[in-house]
Amino acid sequence: MVRKATVQVILLTALVVGCAGAWTAVPATAEPKAPEKFTTLCAPCHGPAGRGDGPAAAALNPKPRNFTDGELMNTKTDAQLIKAIKEGGAAVGLSSFMPTWAGQLSDKEVMEIVTYIRSLAVPKYQPKKY
């Protein structure tokens, strides 16, 4: 009988290897935009629509965040989302299975992904006006 932790490691290894292949498949002259980067880097766990239902999600505990849940996501600051993307889930008290993307994404790319993630929330994110 295969232990759940073993299955998780196998799935996450396949995810990372698959993402690396998809990431390098982009021609050097074409800079992928945030939705494409989300599809490559985030959707395997968070799902194509950001609902936390990607193919790897079944093996993960805790489950990936549902970015369409505006009630929750709208309470998160950009700084929190940036930290999670750059430093991984453990850096913000979430799943240690979420990898760090700091070495692969520029600050601009991280902010574009944050903006894209914000666009998925229902109700839509309304930044606080000071």
C-alpha positions as CSV (number, residue, x, y, z in Angstrom):
1,M,0.0,0.0,0.0
2,V,1.4,3.4,-1.0
3,R,1.4,6.0,1.7
4,K,-0.4,9.3,1.0
5,A,2.8,11.3,1.6
6,T,4.6,9.2,-1.0
7,V,1.8,9.9,-3.5
8,Q,2.0,13.6,-2.7
9,V,5.7,13.6,-3.3
10,I,5.3,11.8,-6.6
11,L,2.5,14.1,-7.8
12,L,4.5,17.3,-6.8
13,T,7.6,16.0,-8.5
14,A,5.6,15.4,-11.7
15,L,4.1,18.9,-11.3
16,V,7.5,20.6,-11.0
17,V,9.0,18.7,-13.9
18,G,5.9,19.3,-16.0
19,C,6.0,23.0,-15.2
20,A,9.6,23.3,-16.0
21,G,9.0,21.8,-19.4
22,A,6.0,24.0,-20.1
23,W,7.9,27.1,-19.0
24,T,10.9,26.4,-21.2
25,A,8.6,25.6,-24.2
26,V,7.8,29.4,-24.6
27,P,10.0,30.9,-27.3
28,A,12.7,33.2,-26.0
29,T,11.2,36.1,-27.9
30,A,7.7,35.7,-26.5
31,E,7.2,36.9,-22.9
32,P,4.3,34.9,-21.4
33,K,1.6,37.1,-19.9
34,A,0.2,36.6,-16.4
35,P,-2.7,34.3,-17.5
36,E,-0.2,32.0,-19.2
37,K,2.2,32.1,-16.3
38,F,-0.7,31.3,-14.0
39,T,-1.7,28.3,-16.2
40,T,1.9,27.0,-16.1
41,L,2.9,27.7,-12.6
42,C,-0.3,27.9,-10.5
43,A,-3.1,26.0,-12.2
44,P,-1.7,22.5,-11.6
45,C,-2.7,23.0,-7.9
46,H,-5.0,26.0,-8.0
47,G,-6.9,24.9,-11.1
48,P,-7.4,26.7,-14.4
49,A,-10.0,29.0,-13.0
50,G,-8.3,29.4,-9.7
51,R,-10.8,27.5,-7.7
52,G,-8.2,25.3,-5.9
53,D,-9.2,22.3,-7.9
54,G,-6.2,21.6,-10.1
55,P,-5.1,18.1,-10.9
56,A,-2.5,18.0,-8.1
57,A,-5.0,19.4,-5.5
58,A,-6.5,15.9,-4.8
59,A,-3.3,14.8,-3.1
60,L,-2.6,18.0,-1.2
61,N,-3.5,18.7,2.4
62,P,-4.2,21.5,3.0
63,K,-6.0,22.1,-0.2
64,P,-4.8,25.0,-2.5
65,R,-6.4,28.4,-2.0
66,N,-9.6,29.1,-3.9
67,F,-8.8,32.5,-5.6
68,T,-12.4,33.0,-6.7
69,D,-13.5,33.3,-3.0
70,G,-13.6,37.0,-2.9
71,E,-14.8,37.0,0.8
72,L,-11.4,35.5,1.7
73,M,-9.1,36.8,-1.0
74,N,-10.2,40.4,-0.6
75,T,-8.9,40.3,3.0
76,K,-5.4,39.5,1.8
77,T,-3.0,42.3,1.1
78,D,-0.8,42.5,-2.0
79,A,2.2,42.1,0.3
80,Q,0.8,38.8,1.6
81,L,0.1,37.5,-1.9
82,I,3.6,38.6,-3.1
83,K,5.3,36.9,-0.2
84,A,3.4,33.6,-0.8
85,I,4.4,33.7,-4.5
86,K,8.0,34.6,-3.9
87,E,8.7,32.7,-0.7
88,G,6.2,29.8,-1.0
89,G,3.3,28.7,1.1
90,A,5.2,28.0,4.3
91,A,6.4,31.6,4.5
92,V,2.8,32.8,5.0
93,G,1.6,29.9,7.2
94,L,0.1,27.9,4.4
95,S,1.1,24.6,2.7
96,S,4.8,23.8,2.5
97,F,4.0,22.1,-0.8
98,M,3.6,25.5,-2.5
99,P,7.0,26.2,-4.0
100,T,8.9,29.5,-4.1
101,W,8.9,31.3,-7.4
102,A,11.3,34.1,-6.5
103,G,14.1,32.7,-8.6
104,Q,12.0,32.3,-11.7
105,L,9.8,35.4,-11.6
106,S,10.8,39.1,-11.6
107,D,9.1,41.5,-9.3
108,K,7.1,42.8,-12.2
109,E,5.9,39.3,-13.1
110,V,4.9,38.5,-9.5
111,M,2.8,41.7,-9.4
112,E,1.2,40.8,-12.7
113,I,0.2,37.4,-11.3
114,V,-1.1,39.1,-8.2
115,T,-3.2,41.4,-10.4
116,Y,-4.5,38.3,-12.3
117,I,-5.3,36.4,-9.1
118,R,-7.2,39.5,-7.9
119,S,-9.3,39.4,-11.1
120,L,-10.6,36.0,-10.3
121,A,-12.2,36.9,-7.0
122,V,-16.0,37.2,-6.7
123,P,-16.9,39.8,-5.5
124,K,-14.2,41.7,-7.3
125,Y,-11.3,43.1,-5.3
126,Q,-11.7,46.7,-4.3
127,P,-8.5,48.2,-3.0
128,K,-8.9,50.3,0.1
129,K,-8.8,54.1,-0.5
130,Y,-7.0,56.1,2.1
